[in-house]
Amino acid sequence: MAAPLDDVVVLEIDNWMAAPSAAAVLADMGATVIKIEPLTGDPMRDMGRPVKNPDLSEELKNYDFQFDVDNRGKQSIAVALDQPEGADLVRKLVAKADIFMCNLLTARQQKFGLEPETLFKINPKLVHATLTGYGTSGPDAWRPGYDVTAFFGRSGLYDASREGDDGVVPMARPAQGDHTTGLAMVGAILGALRMAEKTGQGQAVETSLYETAVWTQATDYSVTAMDHAPVRRRPRHQMLAICANRFPCGDGKWVVFNMMPDAAYWPRLVKCLGCEELIDDPRFVDPSARYKNMGELIDLIDNALAAKSRDEWGKIFDDAGLIWGPVMGLHEVPQDQHAQELGMFPTISHPQLGDYTTVNIPMRFSTADVKPQGPSPLLGEHTQQVLENAGFSAEEITELRSQGIVNDA
C-alpha cells in the first residue's frame, strides 16, 4: 500500500516534543522527514527514563523511548545553524523541500534567514509552518513557552481542573499539551499543502500551545468569552448530577459515569448498586432533590461501590447498559484488550536492538500504509546521505565537516 505523503519532503528545525511530534505524524504518513539538529543534538535526546522491565536487554532498558516516539522514522543531519555556512546549507535544502517546519521564534527565524519571505524566494511553493508557545504576533510573541506554562497554565486549563476553589493546581503528564498542539500543526500543514498544490503558491501557517489549549476548552469559552464569568470549579460532592460523576470502588480504583439526562439513568444506577430504596427516598426523588442533597448522596454511592472492585462493577454496569468508563492507570492501558485490537501500541523493529513497543498516532487509514516507519535516528546519522541527495559533492561535504558546519553520527 502507498502512504499518503510518500512523495513529500519535510525539513524540521525544532526540539523537545511539540513540533517534533507533528513531524513524527508526517513521517508515519510516509513523508521523508529530515530533522536538522545542532551539532550537540536536540536537548530532548537521552532525557527519557530507563525502562523498568527486567526481561529486556540492557540496551533496550536504556534506549530513549521518549525521544523515539516523537522522532521515529526520520533522518537526522547535524548542522551548525549559528554559522553563516550552516544557515546557507539549510536554505539550499529548502529548495527541494515541500514543507519547512520549526519552533523558532520570529526573531530567530529572521536571524538565520529562515522566515517565510526569505524561503518563498527560494521555493515559491513551500509550506512554511511555525509552532510556538504564544504565536508570532502580539505583546507576548517573544515569550518562550512550554506546555505546562502556555498550554495548561495561561490557557485556564490548570485553573479549571482544580477540585473546588481551594483545590491544588494539578500537574500535567509530560508533553500532553505538546502532542495536542502537534496535531493542530499537522492539520494546518496538510491544509496548506493542499493549497500549495492547487495554486502553486507557498503558504505560511502557524499554531501555538496557547491557542490550541484554548480550542480544547472551546465549549467553556463559547460562553465565558461572552460573559467573562469565572468557571465554577465544582468538587465531587457539589456536582450537578449524580449520574455524571466519578467514584472510588472497593479496590481503590475509580469509575466515571456520564449518563444524561440524570432522571433516565438514576433508577438503573441504584438498582445496579443494590440501593433500590433510594428511588423513593424523598431526599433523592428527582434531579433537583438529588442536587440539593448531593453530598449525602455521594457518600451513600461511595459506600455501595466499596463492596466490589472496579472490574467487578464494570461487568454489572455493562449488563445494565450504563454509560461508564474505568479510570485506568497508565500501566494498564497498553494491556487493554480494546487498545490492542485498535493497534494503539504497535511494534517497531530496530536493526540493532530488536523489536520494541511504541505508541500509534490517533488516526487509521483503511488502504494506506500509515504506521511507524522505523526508529528514531542517531544524531547526524544521515548527514552524508542528505547532503549527497541535495547535490553536494564529496569535496564540499568534506569541507563542511572540516569547518565544523556539519557532523556525523
C-alpha positions as CSV (number, residue, x, y, z in Angstrom):
1,M,0.0,0.0,0.0
2,A,1.1,3.5,-0.7
3,A,1.5,6.1,2.0
4,P,-0.4,9.4,1.7
5,L,2.8,11.6,1.9
6,D,5.3,9.3,0.3
7,D,6.3,11.9,-2.2
8,V,6.6,14.8,0.3
9,V,9.9,16.1,1.8
10,V,9.8,17.8,5.2
11,L,12.6,19.8,6.8
12,E,12.2,20.4,10.5
13,I,14.3,22.6,12.8
14,D,12.9,22.1,16.3
15,N,13.4,20.5,19.7
16,W,11.6,19.0,22.7
17,M,8.3,17.5,21.9
18,A,5.6,19.7,20.3
19,A,6.8,20.4,16.8
20,P,8.8,17.1,16.6
21,S,5.6,15.2,17.4
22,A,3.9,16.8,14.4
23,A,6.8,15.8,12.2
24,A,6.6,12.2,13.6
25,V,2.9,12.1,12.4
26,L,4.0,13.2,8.9
27,A,6.7,10.5,8.9
28,D,4.1,7.9,9.9
29,M,2.2,9.1,6.9
30,G,5.2,8.3,4.7
31,A,6.9,11.7,4.3
32,T,10.6,11.9,4.1
33,V,11.4,14.0,7.3
34,I,14.8,15.5,7.7
35,K,15.5,16.6,11.2
36,I,18.1,19.4,11.3
37,E,19.8,19.3,14.7
38,P,22.5,21.4,16.3
39,L,25.9,19.7,16.5
40,T,25.1,18.9,20.1
41,G,21.7,17.4,19.2
42,D,18.1,18.0,20.2
43,P,18.3,18.6,24.0
44,M,15.5,16.0,24.4
45,R,18.0,13.3,23.5
46,D,18.9,11.0,26.3
47,M,16.4,12.6,28.8
48,G,13.9,9.7,28.9
49,R,13.8,7.5,32.0
50,P,15.1,3.9,31.8
51,V,12.6,1.1,31.3
52,K,11.7,-0.9,34.4
53,N,11.4,-4.3,32.8
54,P,13.9,-6.9,33.9
55,D,13.1,-9.1,30.9
56,L,14.6,-6.6,28.4
57,S,18.2,-6.4,27.3
58,E,20.3,-3.7,28.9
59,E,20.4,-1.9,25.6
60,L,16.6,-1.7,25.4
61,K,16.3,-0.7,29.1
62,N,18.4,2.3,28.4
63,Y,17.0,3.2,25.0
64,D,15.4,6.7,24.9
65,F,11.8,5.7,24.1
66,Q,10.5,9.2,24.9
67,F,12.7,10.8,22.3
68,D,12.0,7.9,19.9
69,V,8.2,8.4,19.9
70,D,8.5,11.9,18.6
71,N,11.3,11.3,16.2
72,R,10.7,7.9,14.7
73,G,11.1,7.3,11.0
74,K,13.1,10.5,10.5
75,Q,16.5,11.3,9.1
76,S,19.0,13.4,11.1
77,I,21.5,15.9,9.9
78,A,23.7,17.8,12.4
79,V,24.3,21.4,11.2
80,A,25.8,24.5,12.9
81,L,22.9,26.8,12.2
82,D,24.5,29.6,14.1
83,Q,27.2,29.8,11.5
84,P,26.5,31.6,8.2
85,E,27.6,28.5,6.2
86,G,25.2,26.3,8.3
87,A,22.2,28.6,7.7
88,D,23.1,28.8,4.0
89,L,23.2,25.0,3.8
90,V,19.7,24.8,5.3
91,R,18.4,27.3,2.7
92,K,19.8,25.1,0.0
93,L,18.0,22.1,1.4
94,V,14.8,24.2,1.4
95,A,14.9,24.4,-2.4
96,K,14.0,20.7,-2.7
97,A,11.6,20.5,0.2
98,D,7.8,20.7,0.3
99,I,7.5,21.6,3.9
100,F,9.7,23.6,6.3
101,M,8.6,23.5,9.9
102,C,10.2,24.9,13.0
103,N,9.6,26.1,16.6
104,L,11.8,29.1,16.2
105,L,10.5,32.5,17.4
106,T,10.3,35.2,14.7
107,A,13.5,36.9,15.8
108,R,15.5,33.7,15.4
109,Q,13.9,32.9,12.1
110,Q,15.0,36.3,10.8
111,K,18.5,35.9,12.4
112,F,19.1,32.7,10.4
113,G,17.3,33.8,7.2
114,L,14.5,31.2,7.6
115,E,11.4,33.4,7.8
116,P,8.7,32.8,5.2
117,E,9.6,35.8,3.0
118,T,13.2,34.6,2.5
119,L,12.3,30.9,2.0
120,F,9.5,31.7,-0.5
121,K,12.1,33.4,-2.7
122,I,14.0,30.1,-2.8
123,N,11.0,27.8,-3.0
124,P,7.7,29.6,-4.1
125,K,5.6,26.5,-3.4
126,L,6.9,25.9,0.1
127,V,4.7,25.3,3.1
128,H,6.3,27.2,6.0
129,A,4.9,26.1,9.4
130,T,5.8,27.5,12.8
131,L,4.8,26.2,16.3
132,T,5.5,28.5,19.3
133,G,4.3,29.0,22.8
134,Y,2.2,32.1,22.2
135,G,2.2,32.8,18.4
136,T,4.3,35.1,16.3
137,S,2.4,38.3,16.9
138,G,1.0,40.1,19.9
139,P,2.7,41.5,23.0
140,D,3.9,38.2,24.3
141,A,5.1,36.7,21.0
142,W,8.7,37.0,22.3
143,R,7.9,34.7,25.3
144,P,9.2,31.2,25.3
145,G,6.6,28.6,26.3
146,Y,6.4,25.0,27.4
147,D,3.1,23.1,27.5
148,V,2.9,23.4,31.3
149,T,3.2,27.2,31.1
150,A,1.4,28.2,27.9
151,F,-0.9,25.2,27.3
152,F,-2.0,24.3,30.8
153,G,-1.3,27.5,32.8
154,R,-2.1,30.5,30.8
155,S,-5.0,29.0,28.9
156,G,-7.0,28.5,32.1
157,L,-6.9,24.7,31.8
158,Y,-5.0,24.2,35.1
159,D,-7.3,26.5,37.0
160,A,-10.5,25.0,35.6
161,S,-9.2,21.5,36.6
162,R,-8.8,22.3,40.3
163,E,-11.1,20.4,42.7
164,G,-13.1,23.2,44.1
165,D,-11.9,26.8,44.7
166,D,-9.3,25.7,47.3
167,G,-8.0,22.7,45.2
168,V,-4.3,22.4,44.4
169,V,-3.4,23.1,40.8
170,P,-2.9,19.6,39.2
171,M,0.3,18.6,37.4
172,A,0.0,17.6,33.7
173,R,1.7,14.5,32.4
174,P,4.7,15.0,30.2
175,A,4.1,16.5,26.7
176,Q,0.3,16.2,26.8
177,G,-0.2,19.7,25.6
178,D,2.8,19.3,23.2
179,H,1.2,16.3,21.4
180,T,-2.2,18.0,21.2
181,T,-0.6,21.1,19.6
182,G,1.4,18.8,17.3
183,L,-1.9,17.5,15.9
184,A,-3.1,21.1,15.3
185,M,0.1,21.7,13.4
186,V,-0.4,18.6,11.3
187,G,-3.8,19.8,10.4
188,A,-2.5,23.3,9.4
189,I,0.3,21.8,7.3
190,L,-1.9,19.4,5.4
191,G,-4.4,22.2,4.6
192,A,-1.5,24.5,3.4
193,L,0.0,21.6,1.4
194,R,-3.3,21.2,-0.4
195,M,-3.5,25.0,-1.2
196,A,0.1,25.0,-2.5
197,E,-0.6,22.1,-4.7
198,K,-3.8,23.8,-6.1
199,T,-2.4,27.3,-6.6
200,G,1.4,26.8,-6.9
201,Q,1.9,29.4,-4.3
202,G,3.5,28.9,-0.9
203,Q,1.6,29.2,2.3
204,A,2.8,30.2,5.8
205,V,0.9,28.6,8.7
206,E,1.3,28.6,12.4
207,T,-0.2,27.3,15.7
208,S,0.8,27.7,19.3
209,L,0.4,25.9,22.6
210,Y,-1.7,28.7,23.9
211,E,-4.2,28.8,21.0
212,T,-4.5,25.1,20.9
213,A,-5.2,24.8,24.6
214,V,-8.0,27.4,24.4
215,W,-9.5,25.5,21.5
216,T,-9.6,22.3,23.6
217,Q,-11.8,24.3,26.0
218,A,-14.0,25.8,23.3
219,T,-17.2,24.6,25.0
220,D,-16.4,26.6,28.1
221,Y,-15.0,29.6,26.2
222,S,-18.0,29.8,23.9
223,V,-19.9,31.1,26.9
224,T,-17.0,32.6,29.0
225,A,-15.9,34.8,26.1
226,M,-19.4,36.4,26.2
227,D,-19.9,36.9,29.9
228,H,-16.4,36.8,31.3
229,A,-17.7,34.9,34.3
230,P,-15.3,32.6,36.2
231,V,-15.9,28.9,35.6
232,R,-17.4,27.1,38.6
233,R,-14.9,24.6,39.9
234,R,-17.2,22.0,41.4
235,P,-15.8,19.5,43.8
236,R,-17.1,16.0,43.6
237,H,-19.7,16.5,46.3
238,Q,-21.2,19.5,44.5
239,M,-21.7,18.2,41.0
240,L,-24.9,18.9,39.2
241,A,-25.9,15.3,38.6
242,I,-25.2,12.0,40.4
243,C,-25.1,10.2,37.1
244,A,-22.3,12.4,35.8
245,N,-19.6,12.0,38.4
246,R,-16.6,9.8,39.4
247,F,-16.5,7.3,42.2
248,P,-13.9,5.0,44.0
249,C,-14.5,1.3,44.2
250,G,-13.6,-1.3,46.8
251,D,-10.1,-1.9,45.4
252,G,-9.2,1.8,45.4
253,K,-9.7,2.1,41.6
254,W,-12.2,4.5,40.2
255,V,-15.0,4.6,37.7
256,V,-16.6,7.6,35.9
257,F,-20.2,7.9,34.8
258,N,-21.7,10.2,32.2
259,M,-25.4,9.4,31.9
260,M,-27.7,12.2,30.9
261,P,-30.4,13.0,31.4
262,D,-30.0,12.1,35.1
263,A,-33.6,11.2,35.6
264,A,-33.5,8.5,32.9
265,Y,-30.5,6.7,34.4
266,W,-31.0,7.2,38.1
267,P,-33.2,4.2,38.7
268,R,-30.9,1.9,36.7
269,L,-27.9,3.1,38.6
270,V,-29.3,2.5,42.1
271,K,-30.7,-0.9,41.1
272,C,-27.2,-2.0,39.9
273,L,-25.8,-0.9,43.2
274,G,-28.5,-2.7,45.2
275,C,-29.8,0.5,46.6
276,E,-33.4,0.4,45.2
277,E,-34.7,2.1,48.4
278,L,-33.1,5.3,47.3
279,I,-35.5,5.6,44.4
280,D,-38.4,6.6,46.6
281,D,-36.4,8.4,49.2
282,P,-37.8,12.0,49.4
283,R,-34.2,13.3,49.6
284,F,-33.4,12.0,46.1
285,V,-36.8,11.8,44.5
286,D,-36.0,14.0,41.5
287,P,-32.9,15.7,40.0
288,S,-33.5,18.9,42.0
289,A,-33.7,17.0,45.3
290,R,-30.6,14.9,44.4
291,Y,-28.7,18.1,43.7
292,K,-29.7,19.7,47.0
293,N,-28.6,16.6,48.9
294,M,-25.6,15.7,46.6
295,G,-23.0,15.5,49.4
296,E,-25.1,12.9,51.3
297,L,-25.9,11.0,48.2
298,I,-22.3,10.8,47.1
299,D,-21.4,9.2,50.4
300,L,-24.1,6.6,50.0
301,I,-23.0,5.7,46.5
302,D,-19.3,5.6,47.6
303,N,-20.3,3.2,50.4
304,A,-22.2,0.9,48.0
305,L,-19.4,0.8,45.4
306,A,-16.9,-0.1,48.2
307,A,-18.4,-3.7,48.1
308,K,-16.7,-4.7,44.8
309,S,-13.7,-3.9,42.7
310,R,-13.7,-1.7,39.7
311,D,-13.7,-4.5,37.2
312,E,-16.3,-6.5,39.1
313,W,-18.6,-3.4,38.9
314,G,-17.8,-3.0,35.3
315,K,-19.4,-6.2,34.3
316,I,-22.5,-5.3,36.2
317,F,-22.6,-1.8,34.6
318,D,-22.3,-3.3,31.1
319,D,-25.1,-5.8,31.7
320,A,-27.3,-2.9,32.9
321,G,-26.5,-0.7,29.9
322,L,-24.9,2.1,31.9
323,I,-22.6,4.6,30.3
324,W,-19.4,4.3,32.3
325,G,-15.6,4.1,32.0
326,P,-12.9,2.7,34.1
327,V,-10.3,5.2,35.4
328,M,-7.3,3.2,34.2
329,G,-3.7,3.6,35.2
330,L,-1.1,4.4,32.6
331,H,0.4,1.0,33.2
332,E,-2.9,-0.7,32.5
333,V,-3.8,0.8,29.1
334,P,-1.1,-1.0,27.0
335,Q,-2.6,-4.3,28.2
336,D,-6.2,-3.2,27.5
337,Q,-7.8,-5.6,25.0
338,H,-9.6,-2.9,23.2
339,A,-6.4,-0.8,22.8
340,Q,-4.6,-3.9,21.4
341,E,-7.4,-4.5,19.0
342,L,-7.2,-0.9,17.7
343,G,-3.4,-1.3,17.3
344,M,-2.7,1.6,19.7
345,F,0.7,0.1,20.7
346,P,2.4,-1.2,17.5
347,T,5.9,-2.6,17.2
348,I,9.0,-1.1,15.7
349,S,11.9,-3.2,14.6
350,H,15.3,-1.7,15.5
351,P,18.2,-3.0,13.4
352,Q,20.4,-3.4,16.4
353,L,18.1,-3.6,19.4
354,G,15.3,-5.8,18.0
355,D,11.6,-5.2,18.4
356,Y,10.0,-2.8,20.9
357,T,6.6,-1.3,21.5
358,T,5.7,2.3,20.6
359,V,2.5,4.4,20.6
360,N,0.4,4.8,17.5
361,I,-0.9,8.2,16.2
362,P,-4.7,8.6,16.7
363,M,-5.7,8.1,13.1
364,R,-6.1,5.0,11.0
365,F,-6.4,4.6,7.2
366,S,-8.2,1.7,5.5
367,T,-6.0,1.4,2.4
368,A,-2.8,3.4,3.1
369,D,0.5,2.5,4.7
370,V,0.3,4.7,7.8
371,K,2.4,3.4,10.6
372,P,5.7,4.0,12.4
373,Q,8.2,3.7,9.6
374,G,11.2,2.9,11.8
375,P,13.2,4.0,14.9
376,S,14.5,7.5,15.6
377,P,17.8,8.4,14.1
378,L,21.2,8.8,15.7
379,L,22.4,12.4,15.8
380,G,23.8,13.2,12.3
381,E,23.1,9.7,11.1
382,H,22.0,10.8,7.7
383,T,24.2,13.8,7.2
384,Q,26.2,12.3,4.3
385,Q,23.1,10.9,2.6
386,V,21.1,14.1,2.9
387,L,23.9,16.3,1.5
388,E,24.6,13.9,-1.4
389,N,20.9,13.8,-2.3
390,A,20.9,17.6,-2.2
391,G,23.7,17.7,-4.8
392,F,26.7,18.5,-2.6
393,S,29.9,17.0,-3.9
394,A,32.2,14.8,-1.9
395,E,34.7,17.7,-1.7
396,E,32.0,20.1,-0.5
397,I,30.9,17.7,2.2
398,T,34.4,17.2,3.4
399,E,35.0,20.9,3.6
400,L,31.8,21.4,5.6
401,R,33.0,18.7,8.1
402,S,36.4,20.3,8.4
403,Q,34.9,23.7,9.1
404,G,32.7,22.2,11.8
405,I,29.5,23.1,9.9
406,V,28.1,19.6,9.8
407,N,28.7,16.4,11.8
408,D,28.0,12.7,11.5
409,A,26.8,10.1,13.9
